[in-house]
Amino acid sequence: MAKKPNTVGGGARTNHNGLAFEGRTDLLEALNKHPDFTVNANQVFRNGQIVAHYYEKHNLYSGYLNPAGVDYKNIFSKKLLPDGALLVGQTIYIIEKKYQAGSGSVDEKLQTCDFKKKQYIKLFAALDITVEYYYVLNDWFDKPEYRDVFLYIESVGCKYFIEELPFNEIGL
């Protein structure tokens, strides 16, 4: 039987579809385009003052946690790699971007937010940093059949946003 081409994402198409979506939802780019903010490397400025630091994937560890004396191996067994992490004051906003264009495994990944948020809380506890865990989803998820998943996400203290992340939700 011939293999059907993957036109909806996931599998071999994950990077192709996901990167395009992540490009449309780039937080630093959005902040830099906003008249109230400027960005230099991973630092976000407002009125000449640093108001936030941004980290992605491994850079959260090498750029922030390791220099602060936090070794994830002493806290949990597997490194978590956030799509984005914005540190504003004493709050870290973990931002996971999920793209979907058809039924697939992302549906079930949305239900892992409680576990991951708890892991991040353990990771940042020694630094007295509060953790917020957010999903930024593409408009595929803006459907009634996700109501139960969205209710669950909110019930465990996480949040989700469709296509955009309002700046006021990330302490800016």
C-alpha positions in Angstrom: 0.0 0.0 0.0 1.3 3.4 -0.9 2.1 5.8 1.9 -0.2 8.9 2.0 1.5 12.2 2.1 1.3 14.1 5.4 -0.5 17.4 4.7 -1.6 18.3 8.3 1.6 18.4 10.3 3.1 16.2 13.0 5.6 13.5 12.2 8.0 14.5 9.4 6.0 17.7 8.8 6.3 18.9 12.4 9.3 21.3 11.8 7.9 22.6 8.5 4.4 23.5 10.0 5.6 24.3 13.5 8.4 26.6 12.6 6.1 28.7 10.4 3.6 29.0 13.2 6.3 29.7 15.7 7.6 32.4 13.4 4.2 34.1 13.4 4.2 33.9 17.2 7.7 35.1 18.0 7.4 37.0 21.3 10.7 39.0 21.1 9.8 40.1 17.6 6.3 41.2 18.7 7.8 43.1 21.7 10.4 44.8 19.5 7.7 46.0 17.1 5.7 47.4 20.0 6.4 51.2 20.6 6.8 50.7 24.4 9.5 48.1 24.2 13.0 47.5 22.7 14.9 44.2 22.7 18.6 43.6 22.9 19.6 40.0 22.7 17.4 38.3 25.3 16.7 41.5 27.3 13.4 43.4 27.0 13.5 47.2 27.8 10.8 49.7 28.6 11.8 53.3 29.0 15.5 52.3 29.1 15.0 49.9 32.0 15.3 46.1 31.7 11.8 44.7 32.4 12.3 41.0 31.3 14.7 38.4 30.1 13.7 35.8 27.5 15.1 32.3 27.1 14.3 29.4 24.7 15.1 25.7 25.1 18.6 24.9 26.4 19.3 28.6 26.9 17.0 28.7 29.9 19.5 26.5 31.6 22.8 27.9 30.2 21.7 31.5 30.3 19.8 31.6 33.6 19.5 28.5 35.8 23.1 27.3 35.7 24.6 30.7 36.5 22.1 31.0 39.3 23.4 27.7 40.8 20.4 25.5 39.8 21.3 22.1 38.3 18.1 20.4 37.0 19.7 17.0 37.4 19.4 17.5 41.2 15.7 18.3 40.9 14.3 16.0 38.2 15.4 13.3 35.8 14.8 14.9 32.4 15.4 18.4 31.1 12.3 20.3 30.0 12.9 22.5 27.0 10.4 25.3 26.8 9.6 27.0 23.4 9.9 30.3 25.4 10.4 31.4 29.0 10.0 35.1 29.9 11.3 36.2 33.3 9.4 39.3 34.5 10.3 40.2 38.1 9.9 37.1 40.2 7.6 35.3 37.7 8.7 33.1 34.9 6.2 32.6 32.1 6.7 29.2 30.4 5.3 29.5 26.9 4.6 26.4 24.8 3.5 26.8 21.2 1.4 24.1 19.6 0.5 23.9 16.0 -2.0 21.4 14.6 -3.8 21.2 11.2 -5.5 17.8 11.7 -6.2 15.2 14.4 -3.0 14.1 16.0 -0.7 13.8 19.0 -0.8 17.5 20.0 -4.3 16.9 21.3 -2.9 14.7 24.1 0.2 16.9 24.7 -2.1 19.7 25.9 -3.1 17.5 28.8 0.5 17.4 30.2 0.5 21.0 31.4 -0.2 20.1 35.0 2.8 17.8 35.2 5.1 20.2 33.4 4.1 23.2 35.5 4.8 21.2 38.7 8.2 20.3 37.3 9.0 23.9 36.5 7.8 24.9 40.0 10.3 22.5 41.5 13.0 23.8 39.2 12.5 27.4 40.2 11.6 26.9 43.9 15.2 27.6 45.2 15.1 31.0 43.3 11.7 31.9 44.8 10.3 32.4 41.3 6.6 31.9 40.6 5.8 29.8 37.5 3.0 30.4 35.0 2.5 27.9 32.3 0.9 29.0 29.0 0.0 27.5 25.6 -0.1 29.6 22.5 -2.2 27.5 20.0 -2.9 28.0 16.4 -6.5 28.5 15.3 -7.0 24.8 14.6 -7.8 24.4 18.3 -10.5 27.1 18.3 -13.2 24.5 18.1 -15.9 23.3 20.5 -14.4 19.8 20.8 -11.5 21.3 22.7 -13.8 22.7 25.4 -13.0 19.9 27.9 -9.3 20.1 27.3 -9.4 23.9 27.8 -11.4 23.5 31.0 -8.9 21.1 32.2 -5.9 23.4 31.4 -7.6 26.2 33.3 -8.6 23.9 36.2 -4.9 23.0 36.9 -3.8 26.7 36.9 -2.5 26.9 33.3 -3.7 29.1 30.5 -4.1 28.9 26.8 -4.3 31.5 24.0 -5.3 31.2 20.4 -2.8 32.7 17.9 -1.6 35.5 20.3 -0.4 36.1 23.7 -1.6 39.4 25.2 1.3 41.4 26.8 -0.8 42.1 29.9 -0.9 38.3 30.5 2.9 38.2 30.8 3.4 41.0 33.3 4.3 43.6 30.7 
